[in-house]
């Protein structure tokens, strides 16, 4: 994205398989120096049965003052007692709140 203040939304959802407990964690991580990343926002959910869908939305406001140094990453981590997730889907939305024109 360009410089400005951005509202970032990271949505992820999945369903379980094999009657196992699954745990999902989503994070938005940012850096202002293109090196050291920190968690800006995170959320988690669990799925306890086959074919049950769960989801979570993670959102953050990011002030992009410099497109060289300010970066955003989206992370999703899964943990399962056994088996697999049937389906994992995600989407990311960027909405500019303040446009910084120099």
TORSE-293894 format. One record per residue: x, y, z of N, C-alpha, C in turn; chain; residue in three letters. Coordinates in pm, 1 decimal, decimal comma. Layout:
<node n_x="X" n_y="Y" n_z="Z" ca_x="X" ca_y="Y" ca_z="Z" c_x="X" c_y="Y" c_z="Z" chaine="A" residu="ala"/>
...
This chain:
<node n_x="81,8" n_y="-121,0" n_z="0,0" ca_x="0,0" ca_y="0,0" ca_z="0,0" c_x="85,1" c_y="125,9" c_z="0,0" chaine="A" residu="unk"/>
<node n_x="21,0" n_y="234,2" n_z="-21,7" ca_x="89,3" ca_y="364,0" ca_z="-18,4" c_x="92,7" c_y="416,0" c_z="125,0" chaine="A" residu="unk"/>
<node n_x="158,7" n_y="529,6" n_z="145,2" ca_x="159,9" ca_y="588,6" ca_z="278,9" c_x="18,9" c_y="631,3" c_z="316,3" chaine="A" residu="unk"/>
<node n_x="-4,9" n_y="631,8" n_z="445,1" ca_x="-136,4" ca_y="668,1" ca_z="497,1" c_x="-170,1" c_y="581,3" c_z="616,8" chaine="A" residu="unk"/>
<node n_x="-286,4" n_y="605,7" n_z="673,6" ca_x="-335,8" ca_y="526,1" ca_z="785,0" c_x="-435,4" c_y="425,3" c_z="728,1" chaine="A" residu="unk"/>
<node n_x="-407,6" n_y="298,3" n_z="750,3" ca_x="-484,4" ca_y="189,6" ca_z="690,8" c_x="-555,9" c_y="108,3" c_z="797,3" chaine="A" residu="unk"/>
<node n_x="-677,9" n_y="68,9" n_z="765,8" ca_x="-752,5" ca_y="-28,2" ca_z="846,0" c_x="-737,5" c_y="-161,5" c_z="773,6" chaine="A" residu="unk"/>
<node n_x="-677,5" n_y="-259,7" n_z="840,8" ca_x="-647,0" ca_y="-388,3" ca_z="780,6" c_x="-731,6" c_y="-496,2" c_z="848,4" chaine="A" residu="unk"/>
<node n_x="-797,3" n_y="-579,0" n_z="767,5" ca_x="-881,1" ca_y="-687,1" ca_z="818,7" c_x="-829,4" c_y="-819,6" c_z="763,3" chaine="A" residu="unk"/>
<node n_x="-805,2" n_y="-913,9" n_z="851,8" ca_x="-760,7" ca_y="-1048,5" ca_z="815,0" c_x="-864,5" c_y="-1146,0" c_z="869,2" chaine="A" residu="unk"/>
<node n_x="-934,7" n_y="-1213,4" n_z="780,5" ca_x="-1036,9" ca_y="-1309,0" ca_z="820,1" c_x="-994,0" c_y="-1448,1" c_z="778,4" chaine="A" residu="unk"/>
<node n_x="-1008,9" n_y="-1543,8" n_z="866,8" ca_x="-976,3" ca_y="-1681,6" ca_z="832,9" c_x="-1085,7" c_y="-1772,7" c_z="886,2" chaine="A" residu="unk"/>
<node n_x="-1112,9" n_y="-1878,1" n_z="811,7" ca_x="-1211,5" ca_y="-1975,4" ca_z="856,6" c_x="-1176,4" c_y="-2112,3" c_z="802,5" chaine="A" residu="unk"/>
<node n_x="-1221,7" n_y="-2215,0" n_z="875,2" ca_x="-1189,5" ca_y="-2352,4" ca_z="838,7" c_x="-1290,7" c_y="-2446,6" c_z="901,5" chaine="A" residu="unk"/>
<node n_x="-1289,0" n_y="-2570,5" n_z="854,1" ca_x="-1372,7" ca_y="-2671,6" ca_z="917,5" c_x="-1289,9" c_y="-2793,2" c_z="951,9" chaine="A" residu="unk"/>
<node n_x="-1338,3" n_y="-2869,1" n_z="1049,7" ca_x="-1262,8" ca_y="-2981,7" ca_z="1102,3" c_x="-1281,6" c_y="-3109,4" c_z="1022,9" chaine="A" residu="unk"/>
<node n_x="-1191,4" n_y="-3202,4" n_z="1049,0" ca_x="-1196,9" ca_y="-3333,9" ca_z="985,9" c_x="-1162,0" c_y="-3439,6" c_z="1090,2" chaine="A" residu="unk"/>
<node n_x="-1215,7" n_y="-3556,6" n_z="1074,5" ca_x="-1179,1" ca_y="-3674,0" ca_z="1154,7" c_x="-1210,8" c_y="-3662,1" c_z="1303,2" chaine="A" residu="unk"/>
<node n_x="-1312,1" n_y="-3585,2" n_z="1338,7" ca_x="-1354,6" ca_y="-3572,3" ca_z="1479,5" c_x="-1239,8" c_y="-3536,7" c_z="1574,3" chaine="A" residu="unk"/>
<node n_x="-1152,9" n_y="-3450,2" n_z="1530,6" ca_x="-1040,6" ca_y="-3411,1" ca_z="1614,9" c_x="-1050,4" c_y="-3263,7" c_z="1650,0" chaine="A" residu="unk"/>
<node n_x="-987,5" n_y="-3228,7" n_z="1757,5" ca_x="-985,5" ca_y="-3088,7" ca_z="1799,2" c_x="-876,1" c_y="-3015,0" c_z="1723,6" chaine="A" residu="unk"/>
<node n_x="-913,8" n_y="-2905,8" n_z="1663,2" ca_x="-816,6" ca_y="-2821,3" ca_z="1594,7" c_x="-819,1" c_y="-2681,3" c_z="1655,0" chaine="A" residu="unk"/>
<node n_x="-705,9" n_y="-2617,9" n_z="1648,5" ca_x="-689,1" ca_y="-2485,6" ca_z="1705,7" c_x="-620,2" c_y="-2398,5" c_z="1601,5" chaine="A" residu="unk"/>
<node n_x="-676,8" n_y="-2283,0" n_z="1573,4" ca_x="-621,9" ca_y="-2191,2" ca_z="1474,1" c_x="-589,0" c_y="-2057,6" c_z="1541,1" chaine="A" residu="unk"/>
<node n_x="-474,4" n_y="-2002,3" n_z="1506,4" ca_x="-434,3" ca_y="-1870,1" ca_z="1554,2" c_x="-399,5" c_y="-1785,3" c_z="1432,9" chaine="A" residu="unk"/>
<node n_x="-453,1" n_y="-1665,6" n_z="1427,6" ca_x="-420,4" ca_y="-1571,0" ca_z="1322,2" c_x="-357,3" c_y="-1446,6" c_z="1381,7" chaine="A" residu="unk"/>
<node n_x="-259,8" n_y="-1391,7" n_z="1310,4" ca_x="-189,4" ca_y="-1272,9" ca_z="1359,2" c_x="-166,0" c_y="-1174,4" c_z="1246,2" chaine="A" residu="unk"/>
<node n_x="-170,9" n_y="-1047,5" n_z="1279,9" ca_x="-120,4" ca_y="-940,5" ca_z="1194,5" c_x="5,7" c_y="-890,4" c_z="1263,8" chaine="A" residu="unk"/>
<node n_x="119,0" n_y="-900,7" n_z="1194,8" ca_x="245,8" ca_y="-854,5" ca_z="1251,8" c_x="300,9" c_y="-740,8" c_z="1165,1" chaine="A" residu="unk"/>
<node n_x="364,9" n_y="-646,1" n_z="1229,9" ca_x="412,8" ca_y="-527,5" ca_z="1158,1" c_x="555,3" c_y="-493,5" c_z="1199,3" chaine="A" residu="unk"/>
<node n_x="620,9" n_y="-418,0" n_z="1113,2" ca_x="752,2" ca_y="-360,9" ca_z="1143,7" c_x="754,1" c_y="-215,7" c_z="1095,2" chaine="A" residu="unk"/>
<node n_x="829,1" n_y="-134,1" n_z="1165,1" ca_x="849,3" ca_y="4,6" ca_z="1121,6" c_x="992,8" c_y="28,5" c_z="1077,0" chaine="A" residu="unk"/>
<node n_x="1076,9" n_y="-77,2" n_z="1087,8" ca_x="1217,5" ca_y="-62,6" ca_z="1048,9" c_x="1260,3" c_y="-169,6" c_z="947,6" chaine="A" residu="unk"/>
<node n_x="1164,4" n_y="-240,3" n_z="889,3" ca_x="1188,0" ca_y="-346,3" ca_z="790,6" c_x="1273,9" c_y="-459,6" c_z="847,7" chaine="A" residu="unk"/>
<node n_x="1268,0" n_y="-477,9" n_z="980,9" ca_x="1352,1" ca_y="-579,5" ca_z="1043,1" c_x="1280,9" c_y="-649,3" c_z="1158,9" chaine="A" residu="unk"/>
<node n_x="1252,3" n_y="-576,9" n_z="1264,4" ca_x="1193,7" ca_y="-634,8" ca_z="1385,5" c_x="1041,1" c_y="-629,0" c_z="1377,5" chaine="A" residu="unk"/>
<node n_x="977,7" n_y="-746,9" n_z="1379,0" ca_x="832,0" ca_y="-755,2" ca_z="1369,9" c_x="770,5" c_y="-774,6" c_z="1507,3" chaine="A" residu="unk"/>
<node n_x="653,0" n_y="-716,2" n_z="1525,9" ca_x="577,3" ca_y="-731,3" ca_z="1650,0" c_x="431,3" c_y="-759,0" c_z="1615,2" chaine="A" residu="unk"/>
<node n_x="363,3" n_y="-827,6" n_z="1704,5" ca_x="222,1" ca_y="-859,1" ca_z="1682,2" c_x="139,0" c_y="-733,0" c_z="1702,4" chaine="A" residu="unk"/>
<node n_x="64,1" n_y="-694,2" n_z="1598,8" ca_x="-26,6" ca_y="-579,7" ca_z="1608,0" c_x="-164,3" c_y="-624,0" c_z="1655,0" chaine="A" residu="unk"/>
<node n_x="-205,1" n_y="-745,5" n_z="1616,3" ca_x="-335,2" ca_y="-799,8" ca_z="1656,8" c_x="-334,4" c_y="-950,3" c_z="1635,0" chaine="A" residu="unk"/>
<node n_x="-413,0" n_y="-1021,9" n_z="1716,3" ca_x="-424,1" ca_y="-1165,8" ca_z="1697,0" c_x="-558,3" c_y="-1215,9" c_z="1750,1" chaine="A" residu="unk"/>
<node n_x="-598,8" n_y="-1330,9" n_z="1700,9" ca_x="-721,7" ca_y="-1396,1" ca_z="1746,1" c_x="-705,9" c_y="-1545,8" c_z="1725,1" chaine="A" residu="unk"/>
<node n_x="-791,2" n_y="-1622,8" n_z="1792,9" ca_x="-783,3" ca_y="-1768,6" ca_z="1782,4" c_x="-922,7" c_y="-1828,4" c_z="1790,7" chaine="A" residu="unk"/>
<node n_x="-933,4" n_y="-1950,2" n_z="1740,3" ca_x="-1056,8" ca_y="-2026,6" ca_z="1754,4" c_x="-1024,8" c_y="-2174,7" c_z="1752,8" chaine="A" residu="unk"/>
<node n_x="-1120,3" n_y="-2253,3" n_z="1799,1" ca_x="-1101,9" ca_y="-2398,2" ca_z="1797,0" c_x="-1222,2" c_y="-2464,1" c_z="1731,3" chaine="A" residu="unk"/>
<node n_x="-1198,7" n_y="-2581,3" n_z="1675,1" ca_x="-1302,3" ca_y="-2661,5" ca_z="1610,4" c_x="-1304,2" c_y="-2795,5" c_z="1682,6" chaine="A" residu="unk"/>
<node n_x="-1420,5" n_y="-2837,0" n_z="1727,1" ca_x="-1425,3" ca_y="-2958,0" ca_z="1808,3" c_x="-1488,6" c_y="-3077,9" c_z="1738,5" chaine="A" residu="unk"/>
<node n_x="-1537,5" n_y="-3061,3" n_z="1615,8" ca_x="-1604,7" ca_y="-3174,1" ca_z="1551,8" c_x="-1594,6" c_y="-3163,9" c_z="1399,9" chaine="A" residu="unk"/>
<node n_x="-1614,5" n_y="-3275,0" n_z="1332,9" ca_x="-1608,9" ca_y="-3281,5" ca_z="1187,5" c_x="-1717,1" c_y="-3193,8" c_z="1126,2" chaine="A" residu="unk"/>
<node n_x="-1680,7" n_y="-3124,2" n_z="1020,5" ca_x="-1770,8" ca_y="-3042,4" ca_z="940,5" c_x="-1829,0" c_y="-2922,3" c_z="1013,5" chaine="A" residu="unk"/>
<node n_x="-1775,4" n_y="-2885,9" n_z="1127,3" ca_x="-1814,5" ca_y="-2762,3" ca_z="1192,5" c_x="-1722,8" c_y="-2651,9" c_z="1141,6" chaine="A" residu="unk"/>
<node n_x="-1781,2" n_y="-2542,1" n_z="1101,4" ca_x="-1703,2" ca_y="-2427,5" ca_z="1054,3" c_x="-1685,4" c_y="-2328,1" c_z="1167,4" chaine="A" residu="unk"/>
<node n_x="-1567,9" n_y="-2273,6" n_z="1177,9" ca_x="-1538,6" ca_y="-2165,6" ca_z="1272,2" c_x="-1459,4" c_y="-2059,0" c_z="1199,0" chaine="A" residu="unk"/>
<node n_x="-1465,2" n_y="-1938,0" n_z="1250,7" ca_x="-1390,3" ca_y="-1829,8" ca_z="1187,3" c_x="-1352,2" c_y="-1725,7" c_z="1291,0" chaine="A" residu="unk"/>
<node n_x="-1261,6" n_y="-1639,2" n_z="1251,9" ca_x="-1228,7" ca_y="-1523,8" ca_z="1334,0" c_x="-1181,0" c_y="-1410,9" c_z="1243,4" chaine="A" residu="unk"/>
<node n_x="-1196,3" n_y="-1293,5" n_z="1294,2" ca_x="-1154,6" ca_y="-1173,1" ca_z="1223,3" c_x="-1052,3" c_y="-1099,7" c_z="1309,3" chaine="A" residu="unk"/>
<node n_x="-941,7" n_y="-1067,0" n_z="1248,3" ca_x="-836,3" ca_y="-991,9" ca_z="1315,2" c_x="-824,9" c_y="-858,6" c_z="1242,0" chaine="A" residu="unk"/>
<node n_x="-825,3" n_y="-749,5" n_z="1316,0" ca_x="-813,3" ca_y="-620,0" ca_z="1249,1" c_x="-718,1" c_y="-529,2" c_z="1325,4" chaine="A" residu="unk"/>
<node n_x="-660,0" n_y="-435,6" n_z="1251,3" ca_x="-563,5" ca_y="-342,8" ca_z="1309,8" c_x="-560,8" c_y="-215,2" c_z="1227,0" chaine="A" residu="unk"/>
<node n_x="-520,1" n_y="-108,9" n_z="1290,4" ca_x="-496,5" ca_y="17,9" ca_z="1219,8" c_x="-344,7" c_y="34,6" c_z="1209,1" chaine="A" residu="unk"/>
<node n_x="-298,3" n_y="49,8" n_z="1085,4" ca_x="-154,7" ca_y="56,5" ca_z="1057,6" c_x="-122,2" c_y="193,4" c_z="998,3" chaine="A" residu="unk"/>
<node n_x="-27,5" n_y="261,4" n_z="1058,8" ca_x="17,5" ca_y="391,9" ca_z="1009,4" c_x="140,8" c_y="369,4" c_z="921,5" chaine="A" residu="unk"/>
<node n_x="120,7" n_y="373,6" n_z="791,8" ca_x="230,6" ca_y="352,4" ca_z="696,7" c_x="291,0" c_y="489,1" c_z="665,5" chaine="A" residu="unk"/>
<node n_x="400,7" n_y="519,1" n_z="734,3" ca_x="468,2" ca_y="648,3" ca_z="714,9" c_x="577,2" c_y="639,5" c_z="609,4" chaine="A" residu="unk"/>
<node n_x="621,1" n_y="515,5" n_z="581,9" ca_x="730,8" ca_y="495,4" ca_z="488,1" c_x="713,8" c_y="355,9" c_z="428,6" chaine="A" residu="unk"/>
<node n_x="693,4" n_y="345,3" n_z="298,9" ca_x="666,8" ca_y="214,5" ca_z="237,2" c_x="790,6" c_y="126,1" c_z="228,7" chaine="A" residu="unk"/>
<node n_x="907,7" n_y="182,6" n_z="250,7" ca_x="1030,1" ca_y="102,5" ca_z="252,1" c_x="1045,4" c_y="28,2" c_z="384,1" chaine="A" residu="unk"/>
<node n_x="1010,2" n_y="92,0" n_z="494,3" ca_x="1034,5" ca_y="34,1" ca_z="626,3" c_x="911,5" c_y="-25,4" c_z="693,7" chaine="A" residu="unk"/>
<node n_x="794,5" n_y="27,2" n_z="667,0" ca_x="672,8" ca_y="-23,7" ca_z="731,1" c_x="619,4" c_y="-139,9" c_z="648,2" chaine="A" residu="unk"/>
<node n_x="612,8" n_y="-257,1" n_z="710,2" ca_x="566,3" ca_y="-379,2" ca_z="642,8" c_x="462,8" c_y="-448,4" c_z="730,4" chaine="A" residu="unk"/>
<node n_x="376,3" n_y="-524,4" n_z="665,9" ca_x="272,0" ca_y="-600,0" ca_z="734,8" c_x="276,4" c_y="-744,0" c_z="685,8" chaine="A" residu="unk"/>
<node n_x="268,1" n_y="-838,2" n_z="779,6" ca_x="260,4" ca_y="-979,9" ca_z="745,7" c_x="136,3" c_y="-1039,3" c_z="811,6" chaine="A" residu="unk"/>
<node n_x="82,3" n_y="-1142,0" n_z="748,1" ca_x="-33,7" ca_y="-1212,5" ca_z="800,4" c_x="8,2" c_y="-1356,4" c_z="826,8" chaine="A" residu="unk"/>
<node n_x="-16,2" n_y="-1403,8" n_z="948,2" ca_x="26,1" ca_y="-1538,2" ca_z="985,4" c_x="-94,2" c_y="-1619,9" c_z="1030,6" chaine="A" residu="unk"/>
<node n_x="-92,3" n_y="-1747,3" n_z="995,0" ca_x="-193,7" ca_y="-1840,7" ca_z="1041,8" c_x="-122,9" c_y="-1966,7" c_z="1088,4" chaine="A" residu="unk"/>
<node n_x="-151,3" n_y="-2006,9" n_z="1211,0" ca_x="-90,6" ca_y="-2126,2" ca_z="1267,7" c_x="-200,6" c_y="-2224,8" c_z="1303,5" chaine="A" residu="unk"/>
<node n_x="-176,4" n_y="-2351,6" n_z="1277,2" ca_x="-272,8" ca_y="-2456,9" ca_z="1305,7" c_x="-211,8" c_y="-2558,2" c_z="1400,2" chaine="A" residu="unk"/>
<node n_x="-297,5" n_y="-2611,0" n_z="1486,9" ca_x="-255,6" ca_y="-2720,3" ca_z="1573,3" c_x="-371,5" c_y="-2817,7" c_z="1581,4" chaine="A" residu="unk"/>
<node n_x="-342,1" n_y="-2946,4" n_z="1571,9" ca_x="-445,6" ca_y="-3048,0" ca_z="1572,6" c_x="-403,0" c_y="-3163,8" c_z="1661,0" chaine="A" residu="unk"/>
<node n_x="-500,7" n_y="-3223,7" n_z="1730,7" ca_x="-468,7" ca_y="-3341,1" ca_z="1811,2" c_x="-437,6" c_y="-3459,7" c_z="1721,9" chaine="A" residu="unk"/>
<node n_x="-501,8" n_y="-3465,6" n_z="1606,2" ca_x="-473,2" ca_y="-3564,2" ca_z="1501,6" c_x="-558,6" c_y="-3529,0" c_z="1381,3" chaine="A" residu="unk"/>
<node n_x="-525,9" n_y="-3582,2" n_z="1267,6" ca_x="-605,6" ca_y="-3552,8" ca_z="1148,9" c_x="-569,4" c_y="-3419,7" c_z="1086,1" chaine="A" residu="unk"/>
<node n_x="-653,6" n_y="-3375,9" n_z="996,8" ca_x="-628,0" ca_y="-3255,0" ca_z="920,4" c_x="-749,0" c_y="-3163,7" c_z="924,4" chaine="A" residu="unk"/>
<node n_x="-724,5" n_y="-3042,4" n_z="882,7" ca_x="-835,1" ca_y="-2951,3" ca_z="856,8" c_x="-887,6" c_y="-2981,2" c_z="717,1" chaine="A" residu="unk"/>
<node n_x="-1017,5" n_y="-2983,8" n_z="704,1" ca_x="-1076,6" ca_y="-3005,3" ca_z="572,2" c_x="-1046,4" c_y="-2890,2" c_z="478,7" chaine="A" residu="unk"/>
<node n_x="-1069,5" n_y="-2772,0" n_z="527,2" ca_x="-1059,3" ca_y="-2656,1" ca_z="439,8" c_x="-1017,2" c_y="-2535,3" c_z="522,2" chaine="A" residu="unk"/>
<node n_x="-924,7" n_y="-2459,1" n_z="469,9" ca_x="-881,7" ca_y="-2335,5" ca_z="533,9" c_x="-892,9" c_y="-2225,3" c_z="429,8" chaine="A" residu="unk"/>
<node n_x="-963,5" n_y="-2120,3" n_z="465,2" ca_x="-979,1" ca_y="-2006,9" ca_z="373,6" c_x="-948,0" c_y="-1879,0" c_z="449,1" chaine="A" residu="unk"/>
<node n_x="-902,7" n_y="-1782,3" n_z="374,5" ca_x="-871,4" ca_y="-1653,6" ca_z="436,9" c_x="-888,8" c_y="-1541,4" c_z="335,4" chaine="A" residu="unk"/>
<node n_x="-914,1" n_y="-1422,5" n_z="387,4" ca_x="-912,0" ca_y="-1305,7" ca_z="300,8" c_x="-856,2" c_y="-1188,0" c_z="377,9" chaine="A" residu="unk"/>
<node n_x="-803,7" n_y="-1094,2" n_z="302,6" ca_x="-742,5" ca_y="-974,2" ca_z="359,2" c_x="-803,7" c_y="-853,3" c_z="291,3" chaine="A" residu="unk"/>
<node n_x="-837,7" n_y="-755,7" n_z="371,6" ca_x="-897,2" ca_y="-632,6" ca_z="318,6" c_x="-817,0" c_y="-513,1" c_z="370,0" chaine="A" residu="unk"/>
<node n_x="-784,0" n_y="-421,9" n_z="279,3" ca_x="-714,1" ca_y="-297,5" ca_z="312,7" c_x="-808,0" c_y="-180,1" c_z="285,0" chaine="A" residu="unk"/>
<node n_x="-828,2" n_y="-95,7" n_z="383,6" ca_x="-911,7" ca_y="23,4" ca_z="367,8" c_x="-830,2" c_y="143,5" c_z="413,4" chaine="A" residu="unk"/>
<node n_x="-811,7" n_y="239,8" n_z="324,8" ca_x="-734,6" ca_y="357,8" ca_z="364,4" c_x="-824,9" c_y="452,8" c_z="441,3" chaine="A" residu="unk"/>
<node n_x="-777,2" n_y="498,4" n_z="556,3" ca_x="-853,0" ca_y="591,2" ca_z="640,7" c_x="-806,1" c_y="734,4" c_z="620,6" chaine="A" residu="unk"/>
<node n_x="-673,7" n_y="752,1" n_z="611,8" ca_x="-614,2" ca_y="884,6" ca_z="591,6" c_x="-506,3" c_y="871,2" c_z="485,7" chaine="A" residu="unk"/>
<node n_x="-517,6" n_y="946,2" n_z="381,1" ca_x="-418,2" ca_y="944,1" ca_z="274,5" c_x="-316,3" c_y="1054,0" c_z="302,4" chaine="A" residu="unk"/>
<node n_x="-189,1" n_y="1015,1" n_z="314,9" ca_x="-84,1" ca_y="1112,6" ca_z="343,4" c_x="-14,6" c_y="1150,8" c_z="213,9" chaine="A" residu="unk"/>
<node n_x="-48,8" n_y="1265,0" n_z="162,3" ca_x="12,2" ca_y="1313,1" ca_z="38,3" c_x="126,7" c_y="1405,9" c_z="74,1" chaine="A" residu="unk"/>
<node n_x="242,6" n_y="1377,4" n_z="16,6" ca_x="359,5" ca_y="1461,3" ca_z="48,6" c_x="394,1" c_y="1550,9" c_z="-68,3" chaine="A" residu="unk"/>
